[in-house]
């Protein structure tokens, strides 16, 4: 039975201040309007001034529950004490060690830490960069150098970044590369097992989605990119900007089989999914598939700019000295933050919390879906990477705004009406219950307004 519209309750905007705080907010907003590139775009012109855990404070006096984690970055929450301590300690010793000049202790300690966290012992050769886009650029270079092939196959709905090569691999929406062509050539697209991508009903069984997607891949290799010309297949184990759609384990295994048969490298982009986000250290562990190359960033360093690419030693050996690098790559302070983050995750069993809070989030959202089947078409995701897909375009943005008015920051994603939830991995039961109550009130308010 559908809930009463009255259950939605009134929208209660958070209070704002009329004093110096609001004046400083206006100043920041004026600077942004006049001097920050409009191509950047923002959810709101609010100013975050401080954060602790899952709470952020704004310059106009709002206190918000943050279910964005900086798009999956602050995995231990804002200003986690263990990470902050590591940053301060390293910044007091040496801030920058250029990786082509010398080693730094945090860089080498981090490599040693990560070797034991990989989904397979075969992934044992690392390179650190600054962003996910850059790490994907490195993966492209590595794949082409090792295979001596040019072509790359990517998934419909994929997001791999905004830099030139990474943008050429991106298929989630055109705004990421519009008016910037020509993009890097030799990139070909195949279907992801998502009902939208395949043009089939949302109720289509998973095994049929996989069958159709594998069929499309086989056709791509016969009609567009011959296997002997194909260096790599790139995949996000859970589509990120494409709608938070997990790749079925059977599809991942099929990709592994295709790559093995043809000498193609399988590249897993774990920028958004890695380091506990999906309930495993890496999302590929859900399928048992080991990629040839894996890319990671975001929650890796709890807010510091750091990314990485890892592969087998024989593959990395295809790159001659000097072919990978960068002025800031593997910055000492960022590596210290990542070392503190990953050590904390292991010592405090963060994965157990991710899975417990994931179950709580899915239960609450699926209850809401059962009450509003004409409004919510899907609840999906893995771990604390979860999405609601609505039936009507624009509903996701309306619910996002309603959540913000009630003190919860969430994000939309993809070209479809999808709302995503990516809280810090340390979110507690009470915070999850608070968020679920706000989500419920917000959806009901939007439904009521549409009647």
CORRACOR-V63508 format. One record per pair of residues at least 6 apart in sequence whose ideal C-beta (glycine too) atoms are under 8 Angstrom apart, sorted by the first residue. I is the first residue (numbers start at 0). GAP is how many residues later the second one is. Records with the same first field share a line. If there is no record, write none. Layout:
I->GAP + GAP
This chain:
0->370
1->369 + 370
2->368 + 369 + 441
4->439 + 442 + 443 + 446
6->434 + 437
7->433 + 436 + 437 + 439 + 440
8->432 + 435 + 436
10->391 + 394 + 395 + 434
11->393 + 394
12->392
13->47 + 48 + 49 + 50 + 391 + 393
14->46 + 47
15->6 + 44 + 45 + 46
16->43 + 44
20->38 + 39 + 40
21->37 + 38 + 39
23->23 + 35
24->21 + 22 + 33 + 34 + 35
27->19 + 31
28->16 + 18
31->10 + 13
42->357 + 366 + 368
43->360
45->12 + 13 + 14 + 16
46->11 + 12 + 13
47->8 + 9 + 10
48->8 + 9 + 10
49->6 + 7 + 28 + 29
50->6 + 15 + 23 + 26 + 27 + 28
51->25 + 26 + 27
52->24 + 25 + 27 + 371 + 373
53->11 + 12 + 13 + 23 + 24 + 369 + 370 + 372 + 373 + 377
54->8 + 9 + 10 + 11 + 23
55->7 + 8 + 10 + 22 + 353
56->6 + 7
57->6
61->345
62->344
63->340 + 343 + 344 + 345
64->342 + 343 + 344 + 366 + 369 + 370 + 373
65->8 + 12 + 343 + 357 + 358
66->341 + 342 + 343 + 354 + 355 + 356 + 368
67->341 + 342 + 343 + 354 + 355
68->6 + 8 + 230 + 353 + 354 + 355
69->233
70->201 + 227 + 340 + 351
71->200 + 205 + 226 + 227 + 313 + 350
72->225 + 226 + 229 + 230
73->6 + 225 + 228 + 229 + 350
74->200 + 201 + 202 + 223 + 224 + 225 + 227 + 266 + 270 + 349 + 350 + 351
75->6 + 7 + 226 + 265 + 268 + 269 + 274 + 348 + 349 + 350
76->347 + 349
77->225 + 346
79->222 + 261 + 264 + 346
81->258 + 259 + 261 + 262
82->219 + 220 + 254 + 257 + 258 + 261
84->255
85->250 + 251 + 253 + 254
86->217 + 246 + 249 + 250 + 253
88->247
89->16 + 242 + 243 + 245 + 246 + 247
90->242
93->10 + 238
94->236 + 237 + 238
95->232 + 235 + 236 + 237
96->6 + 7 + 10 + 234 + 235
97->229
98->8 + 29 + 226 + 227 + 230 + 231
99->222 + 225
103->226 + 228 + 231
104->227
105->226 + 227 + 229 + 230 + 232 + 233
106->21 + 223 + 225 + 228
108->226 + 230
109->18 + 225 + 228 + 229 + 232
110->15
112->226 + 229 + 230
113->12 + 194 + 196 + 228
114->9
116->164 + 225 + 229
117->6 + 164 + 176 + 192
118->162 + 163 + 165 + 166 + 171 + 175
119->170
121->168 + 190
122->167 + 168 + 171 + 187 + 188 + 189
123->186 + 188 + 189
124->185 + 186 + 187 + 188 + 190 + 191 + 192
125->182 + 183 + 184
126->11 + 181 + 182 + 183 + 189 + 197 + 202
127->178 + 179 + 180 + 201 + 202 + 207
128->6 + 9 + 177 + 178 + 179 + 180 + 197 + 200 + 201
129->175 + 176 + 177 + 196 + 198 + 199 + 201 + 204
130->30 + 166 + 174 + 176
131->28 + 29 + 34 + 137 + 139 + 140 + 163 + 164 + 165 + 166 + 175
132->27 + 28 + 29 + 30 + 33 + 34
133->27 + 29 + 32 + 173 + 192 + 195
134->136 + 160 + 161 + 162 + 172 + 173 + 174
135->24 + 25 + 29 + 30 + 33 + 98 + 133 + 135 + 159
136->24 + 26 + 27 + 28 + 29
137->157 + 171 + 186
138->93 + 95 + 128 + 130 + 154 + 156 + 170
139->12 + 25 + 26 + 29 + 44 + 92
140->178 + 182 + 183
141->151 + 167 + 169 + 173 + 174 + 176 + 177
142->9 + 88 + 89 + 122 + 124 + 150
143->6 + 87
144->173 + 174 + 178
145->85 + 119 + 169 + 172
146->84 + 85 + 116 + 117 + 118
148->79 + 80 + 81 + 82
149->36 + 79 + 81
150->35 + 36 + 37 + 74 + 75 + 78 + 79 + 80
151->17 + 34 + 35 + 36 + 78 + 79 + 80 + 81 + 82
152->34 + 35 + 36 + 37 + 64 + 67 + 68 + 72 + 77 + 79 + 80 + 81 + 111
153->6 + 15 + 16 + 17 + 33 + 34 + 35 + 36 + 79 + 80 + 81
154->16 + 34 + 35 + 36 + 37 + 79 + 80 + 81 + 84 + 87
155->15 + 33 + 34 + 35 + 36 + 38 + 41 + 86
156->14 + 15 + 35 + 37 + 39 + 40 + 82 + 84 + 85 + 86 + 88 + 257
157->11 + 12 + 13 + 14 + 34 + 76 + 77 + 78 + 81 + 84 + 111
158->11 + 12 + 13 + 17 + 77 + 80 + 81 + 82 + 83
159->6 + 7 + 9 + 10 + 74 + 76 + 109 + 111
160->6 + 8 + 9
161->8 + 14 + 15
163->19 + 20
164->19
166->9 + 10 + 13 + 16
167->9 + 15 + 16 + 17 + 19
168->18 + 65
169->6 + 7 + 71
170->18 + 71
171->67 + 68 + 69 + 70 + 71 + 242 + 243
172->68 + 241 + 242
175->65
176->6
185->39
187->32 + 36 + 37
188->31
189->23 + 26 + 27 + 30
190->6 + 7 + 21 + 22 + 25 + 26
191->21 + 43 + 47 + 50 + 53 + 55
192->13 + 16 + 17 + 19 + 20 + 54 + 55 + 58
193->15 + 45 + 48 + 49 + 51
194->6 + 7 + 9 + 14
195->47 + 220
196->16
197->6 + 11 + 14 + 15 + 18
199->8 + 9 + 12
201->175 + 176
205->42 + 44
206->43
208->39
209->38 + 40 + 41 + 44
212->38
213->37 + 40 + 44
216->16 + 37 + 38 + 41
217->40
220->6 + 9 + 37 + 41
226->34 + 35 + 36 + 37
227->34
229->32 + 34
230->33 + 34
231->32 + 33 + 34 + 35 + 60 + 61
232->22 + 25 + 26 + 31 + 32 + 33 + 34
233->33 + 35
234->12 + 17 + 20 + 31 + 32 + 33 + 34
235->6 + 11 + 32 + 33 + 34 + 35 + 36 + 37
236->9 + 10 + 15 + 31 + 33 + 36 + 41 + 45 + 46 + 47 + 49 + 50
237->6 + 7 + 8 + 9 + 34 + 35 + 40 + 45 + 143 + 144 + 147
238->6 + 7 + 8 + 175
239->31 + 32 + 33 + 173
240->172 + 173
241->171 + 172
242->144 + 146 + 170 + 171 + 173 + 175
243->136 + 137 + 141 + 142 + 143 + 169 + 170 + 174 + 176
244->135 + 142
245->32 + 37 + 40 + 134 + 135 + 136
246->40
248->37 + 38 + 39 + 40
251->32 + 35 + 37
252->34 + 35 + 36
254->11 + 34
255->10 + 33 + 34
257->6
258->6 + 7 + 33
264->27 + 28 + 50
265->23 + 25 + 26 + 27
266->24 + 25 + 26 + 27 + 28
267->14 + 15 + 16 + 23 + 25 + 26 + 27
268->26
269->12 + 13 + 14 + 24 + 25 + 26
270->24 + 25 + 26 + 27 + 36
271->26 + 113
272->9 + 10 + 109 + 112
273->7 + 8 + 9 + 20 + 22 + 23 + 24 + 25 + 26
274->6 + 7 + 21 + 23 + 24 + 25 + 66 + 67 + 70
275->23 + 69 + 74 + 75 + 78 + 107 + 149
276->6 + 21 + 22 + 77 + 106 + 107 + 108 + 145 + 148
277->8 + 103 + 104 + 105 + 106 + 107
278->7 + 72 + 75 + 76 + 79 + 103 + 104 + 105
279->6 + 71 + 103
280->70
281->12 + 14
282->99
283->6 + 7 + 10
285->96
291->19 + 20 + 23
292->16 + 17 + 18 + 22
293->15 + 16 + 17
294->12 + 13 + 14
295->11 + 12 + 13 + 14
296->9 + 10 + 11
298->42 + 126
299->6 + 7 + 8 + 38 + 41 + 42
300->33 + 34 + 36 + 37 + 40
301->35 + 36 + 38 + 39
302->34
303->27 + 29 + 30 + 33 + 34
304->23 + 26 + 29
305->24 + 25 + 28 + 29 + 31 + 32
343->6
344->6 + 80
349->75 + 76
352->72 + 73 + 74 + 75
353->29 + 30 + 71
354->28
355->73
356->27 + 66 + 70 + 71 + 72 + 75
357->24 + 25 + 26 + 28
359->69 + 72 + 73 + 76
360->23 + 25 + 60 + 71 + 74 + 75
361->17 + 19 + 24
363->68 + 72 + 75 + 76
364->11 + 14 + 21 + 23 + 71 + 74
365->13
367->8 + 71 + 72 + 75
368->7 + 9 + 10 + 19
371->71 + 75
373->17
374->15 + 16 + 17 + 20 + 68 + 72
375->12 + 13 + 14 + 15 + 67
376->12 + 13 + 14
377->9 + 10 + 11
378->7 + 8 + 9 + 10
379->6 + 7 + 9
380->6 + 39 + 40
383->37 + 38 + 39 + 41 + 43
384->35 + 37
385->34 + 35 + 36
386->26 + 31 + 32 + 33 + 34
387->8 + 11 + 30 + 31 + 33 + 51
388->27 + 28 + 29 + 30
389->6 + 9 + 27 + 28 + 29
390->26
391->25
392->23 + 24
393->23
394->22 + 51
395->16 + 21 + 22 + 23
396->15 + 20
397->48 + 51
398->20 + 40 + 43 + 44 + 47
399->10 + 11 + 12 + 19
401->39 + 40 + 41 + 43 + 44
402->6 + 7 + 35 + 36 + 39
403->6
404->37
405->32 + 35 + 36
406->31
407->26 + 27 + 30 + 31 + 34
409->9 + 10 + 11 + 29
410->8 + 9 + 11
411->6 + 7 + 8
412->6 + 7
420->14 + 18
422->8 + 9 + 12
426->8
